[in-house]
Amino acid sequence: MAQRIVIENAAIATVDATDTEYTSGHVVVADNLIESVGAGKAPEGLADVVRRIDATGHLVTPGLVNTHHHYYQWITRGLATDHNLFDWLVALYPTWARIDERMTYAAAQGSLGMMARGGVTTAMDHHYVFPKGSGDLSGSIIRAAREMGVRFTLARGSMDRSEKDGGLPPDFAVETLEGALAATEETVKKHHDASFGAMTQIAVAPCSPFSVSTELLRQGAELARRLGVRLHTHGSETVEEEKFCHELFGMGPTDYFESTGWLGEDVWMAHCVHMNDSDIEAFARTKTGVAHCPSSNARLAAGIARVPDMLAAGVPVGLGVDGTASNESGELHTELRNALLINRLGAHREAALNARQALRLGTFGGAQVLGRASEIGSLEAGKLADLVLWKLDTLAHASIADPVTALVFGAAAPVTLSLVNGEPIVENGRLLHVDEDAIARSTREEARRLAEIAAGE
């Protein structure tokens, strides 16, 4: 018999196709699935109820979905704080190229822990720095996610265009074309789970147009489609990138991506700040997804992505923390607010995004972008039981009548309970499966060790 968790007396934002909401409703979880969602109390006579939660004063939403990140950067936060993207990369690549397995494991724990505490139930990591002899970096990141209990996509990145080829990474920080493709295929075959409810999936993710060869993009796309996995990269992040693409390839980033097989419903791109109307039309036509990273875009002065225009055109859009060397907070729930506020500074002003659109970006939009919209991203019977109870009856939110407005416009809301697959991973703001204080110590130690190694080179 299924074991059930019953949540009652909660405000509920389902983020389903019609944005169904309940001012006081229930959610019933049976094992790892949502069994029912509705108004009022849960059905009478439910068997095998192992936990019954009175969620008065709470809003229940789908778990947040993070669509872009670089976990290793947790141990290089607070550096190069006044740089644009290209200068920031040049400043930090030499340090990043010294990472090892112990560092990536600690950094992944820090990155995942910060997100999970703030309501993230599905996370991803775009890891593209693989120094020679550094150990099993991909395995260490996957292990950290498994231990935390978070649903996870590793975008196995790669770089093969270094300084000597006109790229930005130092020569010793890149892989060969053949080595990158072989290691990526091995990672997919070892770790990717294509089944419903999978906890670990892999995507093929060459880093960016200015750090990978055209051949790596082209063959990477072919590899992903042969293996049946998704594709991820950075796209149209800055005006410098656009200039780089025009100078090197004779076309803008979107045309370049299309020429290498990198537009399609199995692709999502990070940032997409500098997109013209035809770029947005191409993304909409091909259903290419976008990971919108508002805080990172602001930190690196990249610009304001045209999210309202993308959504109006039918482009799938999710939210991303991005690496914490360009978004030191490491939180996704605060990106709901930042996405709304920053987009209102753009052409659409107060009509750019509303609270419910922002919540959709962080939940169902992210699920779409990761190719998992049939499993997660909304509270509907038959979907996976990934959900969050946000506490909205304290000083920070109690005087805001509408709970979704409170969550998005208000201060970062405390998480009373976060479930992944119906299993608690956070309770009363604390991680349940790992020791937060130990992670704080290990990330500090590894940050110092990396700084010492980089300084000694």
C-alpha positions in Angstrom: 0.0 0.0 0.0 1.1 3.5 -0.7 2.3 5.6 2.2 0.6 9.0 2.3 1.5 12.5 3.4 -1.5 14.8 3.8 -1.1 18.6 3.6 -4.2 20.7 4.5 -5.3 24.3 5.2 -2.7 25.7 2.8 -2.9 28.3 0.1 -1.9 26.4 -3.1 -0.5 27.7 -6.4 -0.5 24.7 -8.7 1.1 26.4 -11.7 -0.9 24.1 -14.0 -2.0 25.1 -17.5 -4.7 27.4 -16.1 -2.8 28.6 -13.0 -5.3 27.0 -10.7 -5.1 28.3 -7.1 -6.8 27.5 -3.8 -7.0 29.9 -0.9 -7.3 26.9 1.4 -6.7 23.5 0.0 -5.0 20.2 0.3 -2.3 18.1 -1.3 -2.1 14.3 -0.9 1.2 12.7 -1.6 1.2 8.9 -2.2 4.8 7.5 -2.1 6.7 9.6 -4.7 3.6 11.0 -6.5 1.0 13.6 -6.1 -2.3 11.8 -5.6 -4.6 14.7 -5.4 -4.8 18.5 -5.1 -7.9 20.5 -4.4 -9.9 22.9 -2.3 -10.8 22.3 1.3 -9.8 19.3 3.4 -8.3 16.1 2.0 -10.7 13.2 1.2 -11.9 11.3 4.2 -10.8 7.8 5.0 -7.3 7.8 3.4 -5.3 4.7 4.3 -1.7 4.6 5.4 -1.3 8.3 6.3 2.1 8.5 7.8 2.1 12.3 8.2 -0.6 14.9 8.4 0.5 18.6 8.1 -1.6 21.6 9.1 -0.2 24.1 6.7 -2.1 27.1 7.9 -0.2 30.3 7.1 1.7 28.6 4.3 1.7 28.6 0.5 2.4 25.3 -1.3 4.0 25.5 -4.7 5.9 23.1 -7.0 9.5 22.9 -6.1 11.8 25.4 -7.8 13.8 24.3 -10.8 17.2 25.7 -11.4 18.3 25.7 -15.1 21.8 27.1 -15.1 24.7 27.0 -12.6 28.4 26.3 -12.2 28.9 24.7 -8.8 32.7 24.8 -8.6 32.5 28.6 -8.5 31.2 28.4 -4.9 34.8 28.5 -3.7 35.7 31.6 -5.8 33.0 33.9 -4.7 33.6 37.6 -4.1 36.4 37.9 -6.6 36.6 40.2 -9.7 33.6 42.0 -8.5 33.9 45.0 -10.8 34.4 43.3 -14.2 32.4 42.6 -17.3 32.1 39.0 -18.5 35.2 38.7 -20.7 37.5 40.5 -18.2 35.9 38.4 -15.3 36.6 35.2 -17.2 40.2 36.1 -18.0 40.7 37.1 -14.3 39.3 33.8 -13.0 40.1 31.1 -15.5 43.7 30.6 -14.2 42.3 29.9 -10.7 39.5 27.7 -11.9 42.0 25.6 -13.9 43.5 24.4 -10.6 40.4 22.7 -9.2 40.4 19.1 -8.2 37.8 16.5 -7.1 37.9 17.5 -3.4 37.2 21.1 -4.3 34.4 20.3 -6.7 32.7 18.0 -4.2 32.8 20.7 -1.5 31.7 23.4 -3.9 28.8 21.3 -5.2 27.7 20.7 -1.6 27.7 24.5 -0.9 25.9 25.3 -4.2 23.3 22.6 -3.8 22.7 23.3 -0.1 22.1 27.0 -0.6 19.6 26.3 -3.3 17.8 23.4 -1.5 17.4 25.5 1.6 15.6 28.0 -0.6 13.0 25.7 -2.2 15.0 24.2 -5.1 14.0 20.6 -5.7 15.5 20.1 -9.2 19.0 21.5 -9.9 21.5 21.4 -12.7 25.2 22.1 -12.9 27.1 23.1 -16.1 30.6 21.9 -15.3 33.2 22.5 -18.1 36.6 22.8 -16.3 38.4 19.5 -16.3 42.1 20.0 -15.5 44.3 17.0 -16.3 44.8 14.6 -13.3 42.1 16.3 -11.2 40.1 13.2 -10.5 36.4 12.3 -11.1 34.9 15.7 -11.1 31.6 14.7 -12.6 31.2 11.8 -10.2 31.9 14.1 -7.2 29.2 16.5 -8.3 26.6 13.8 -8.9 27.5 12.3 -5.4 26.9 15.6 -3.7 23.4 15.9 -5.4 22.5 12.4 -4.5 23.5 12.9 -0.8 21.4 16.1 -0.6 18.4 14.3 -2.1 17.9 16.8 -4.9 16.8 15.9 -8.4 19.7 16.7 -10.7 20.9 17.3 -14.2 24.7 17.4 -14.9 25.4 19.3 -18.1 28.8 17.8 -18.9 30.6 20.8 -20.3 33.9 21.0 -22.3 36.3 23.6 -23.7 38.8 23.0 -26.6 39.4 26.6 -27.8 42.1 28.1 -25.7 44.2 31.4 -26.0 46.4 30.0 -28.7 43.3 29.4 -30.9 41.7 32.8 -30.1 39.6 31.7 -27.2 39.6 33.0 -23.6 40.7 29.9 -21.5 44.4 29.4 -20.8 45.9 26.6 -22.9 46.3 24.2 -20.0 42.6 24.5 -19.0 41.1 22.9 -22.1 40.5 19.4 -23.4 41.1 18.0 -26.9 38.1 17.7 -29.2 38.4 13.9 -29.1 39.0 13.8 -25.3 36.0 16.0 -24.6 33.6 14.0 -26.7 34.8 10.6 -25.4 34.6 11.8 -21.7 31.1 13.3 -22.3 29.9 10.0 -23.9 31.3 8.0 -21.0 29.5 10.3 -18.5 26.2 9.9 -20.2 26.5 6.1 -20.4 27.6 5.8 -16.8 25.1 8.2 -15.1 22.1 9.2 -17.3 18.8 7.8 -16.3 16.1 8.3 -18.9 13.2 6.8 -16.8 10.2 8.6 -15.3 11.2 10.1 -12.0 14.9 9.9 -12.7 17.1 11.5 -10.0 20.2 11.9 -12.3 20.3 13.0 -15.9 23.1 14.1 -18.1 23.2 16.8 -20.9 25.9 17.5 -23.5 27.2 21.0 -22.8 30.2 22.5 -24.7 30.8 25.7 -22.8 30.4 28.7 -25.2 31.1 29.9 -28.7 34.3 31.7 -27.4 35.7 28.6 -25.6 34.9 25.7 -27.9 35.6 24.9 -31.6 32.9 24.7 -34.2 33.7 21.0 -34.5 33.0 20.4 -30.8 29.7 22.1 -31.1 28.7 20.2 -34.2 29.9 16.8 -33.0 28.5 17.5 -29.5 25.1 18.0 -31.0 25.4 14.8 -33.0 26.6 12.9 -29.9 23.7 14.1 -27.7 21.1 13.2 -30.3 22.7 9.7 -30.8 22.5 9.2 -27.1 19.1 10.7 -26.6 20.1 13.5 -24.2 19.6 17.2 -24.1 22.1 20.0 -25.1 23.1 23.1 -23.1 25.5 26.0 -23.6 25.9 29.7 -23.1 24.4 32.0 -25.8 24.1 35.7 -26.6 25.3 36.7 -23.2 27.1 39.9 -24.0 27.7 42.4 -26.8 31.4 41.2 -26.7 30.2 37.7 -27.6 28.2 39.0 -30.5 31.2 40.9 -31.8 33.3 37.8 -31.3 30.9 35.6 -33.4 30.7 38.2 -36.2 34.5 38.5 -36.4 35.2 34.8 -36.2 32.3 33.2 -37.9 30.8 36.0 -40.0 27.4 35.8 -38.3 25.6 36.4 -35.0 25.4 33.8 -32.2 21.9 32.5 -33.1 22.7 32.0 -36.7 26.0 30.3 -35.7 24.2 28.0 -33.3 21.7 27.1 -36.0 24.5 26.3 -38.5 26.0 23.8 -36.0 22.8 22.0 -35.1 22.2 23.9 -31.8 18.6 25.0 -32.1 15.8 22.6 -31.2 13.4 21.5 -28.5 16.2 19.4 -27.0 18.4 22.5 -26.5 18.5 25.2 -23.9 20.8 28.2 -23.7 21.9 30.3 -20.7 21.4 34.1 -20.7 20.3 35.0 -24.2 20.5 38.7 -23.3 21.3 40.1 -26.7 18.6 38.7 -29.0 17.0 40.6 -31.8 13.5 39.8 -33.2 14.7 37.2 -35.7 16.7 35.5 -32.9 13.6 35.2 -30.7 11.6 34.0 -33.7 14.2 31.3 -34.4 14.1 30.1 -30.7 10.3 30.1 -30.8 10.1 28.3 -34.1 12.5 25.6 -32.9 11.3 25.5 -29.3 14.9 26.2 -28.0 14.8 26.9 -24.3 16.3 29.8 -22.3 17.8 29.8 -18.8 17.2 33.4 -17.6 19.8 34.5 -15.0 18.8 38.1 -13.9 21.2 38.6 -11.0 24.3 37.3 -12.9 23.4 39.4 -15.9 23.3 42.4 -13.6 26.5 41.5 -11.7 28.4 41.3 -15.0 26.6 44.2 -16.6 25.5 42.0 -19.4 22.2 43.6 -19.9 18.5 42.8 -19.6 17.2 39.8 -21.5 14.0 40.2 -23.4 12.0 37.7 -21.4 8.5 39.2 -22.0 9.1 39.1 -25.7 10.4 35.5 -25.5 7.4 34.4 -23.5 5.0 36.2 -25.9 6.7 34.4 -28.9 6.3 31.0 -27.1 10.0 30.4 -26.2 10.4 28.1 -23.1 12.0 30.1 -20.3 13.3 29.0 -16.9 15.4 30.6 -14.2 19.0 30.1 -13.3 21.2 31.1 -10.4 24.3 30.9 -12.6 27.7 30.3 -11.0 28.2 32.0 -7.6 31.3 33.8 -8.8 28.8 36.0 -10.6 25.8 35.6 -8.2 27.3 35.3 -4.7 23.9 34.6 -3.0 23.5 31.3 -4.7 19.8 31.4 -4.3 17.0 30.7 -6.8 14.0 31.9 -4.8 15.4 35.4 -4.8 15.6 35.2 -8.6 11.8 35.2 -8.8 11.8 38.7 -7.5 14.9 39.8 -9.4 13.5 38.5 -12.7 10.3 40.5 -12.2 12.1 43.7 -11.0 14.9 43.8 -13.6 12.5 43.0 -16.5 10.4 46.0 -15.5 13.4 48.2 -16.1 13.2 47.1 -19.8 10.9 48.2 -22.6 7.7 46.7 -21.2 8.0 48.5 -17.9 5.3 47.6 -15.4 3.7 45.1 -17.9 6.9 43.1 -18.3 6.2 40.3 -15.7 3.8 39.8 -12.9 4.2 37.6 -9.8 2.5 34.5 -11.3 4.6 34.7 -14.4 7.7 34.9 -12.2 6.7 31.9 -10.2 6.0 30.0 -13.5 9.5 30.8 -14.7 11.0 29.3 -11.6 8.8 26.1 -11.7 7.0 24.9 -14.8 9.3 27.0 -17.1 12.3 25.4 -15.7 10.8 21.9 -16.0 10.1 22.7 -19.7 13.6 23.8 -20.3 15.1 20.6 -18.7 12.7 18.4 -20.7 10.8 17.3 -17.7 7.5 19.1 -17.9 5.5 15.9 -17.8 7.1 15.0 -14.4 7.6 18.1 -12.4 7.0 21.9 -12.4 3.3 21.9 -11.4 1.1 20.4 -8.7 -1.1 17.9 -10.5 -2.2 14.3 -9.8 0.3 11.8 -11.2 3.3 14.1 -11.2 6.3 13.6 -9.0 5.9 14.9 -5.4 8.4 17.7 -5.6 6.9 20.6 -3.6 7.6 23.3 -1.1 5.7 24.8 1.9 6.6 28.5 2.2 5.9 30.1 5.6 4.1 33.4 5.0 2.6 34.2 8.4 5.6 35.9 10.0 6.6 39.5 10.2 8.1 39.4 6.7 4.9 38.5 4.9 1.9 38.4 7.2 0.5 41.8 6.0 0.5 40.8 2.3 -2.9 39.4 1.5 -2.0 37.5 -1.7 0.4 34.6 -1.0 2.0 34.5 -4.5 2.6 38.2 -4.3 4.1 37.7 -0.9 6.4 35.0 -2.1 7.6 36.9 -5.2 7.6 40.5 -4.1 8.4 40.0 -0.4 11.6 39.0 1.4 13.0 35.5 0.8 10.3 33.3 2.4 11.4 30.6 4.9 10.9 27.0 3.8 9.0 24.9 6.4 9.1 21.7 4.3 10.6 20.7 0.9 9.8 17.3 -0.6 11.5 15.5 -3.5 9.9 12.3 -4.5 7.7 12.7 -1.4 10.8 12.6 0.8 11.7 15.6 3.0 15.0 17.2 2.2 14.5 20.5 4.1 12.5 21.0 7.3 12.2 24.4 9.1 14.9 25.9 7.0 17.5 23.2 7.7 18.9 20.6 5.3 18.0 17.1 6.6 20.6 14.8 4.9 23.8 16.8 5.3 25.5 18.8 7.9 25.3 22.5 6.9 28.0 23.6 9.4 30.4 20.9 8.1 29.8 22.1 4.6 30.5 25.7 5.6 33.8 24.6 7.1 34.8 22.4 4.1 34.0 25.1 1.5 36.0 27.7 3.4 39.0 25.3 3.6 38.8 24.4 -0.1 38.4 28.0 -1.1 41.6 28.8 0.8 43.4 25.8 -0.6 42.5 26.8 -4.2 43.6 30.4 -3.6 47.0 29.2 -2.2 47.5 26.8 -5.1 46.6 29.6 -7.7 48.8 32.1 -5.9 51.8 29.7 -5.9 51.7 29.1 -9.7 
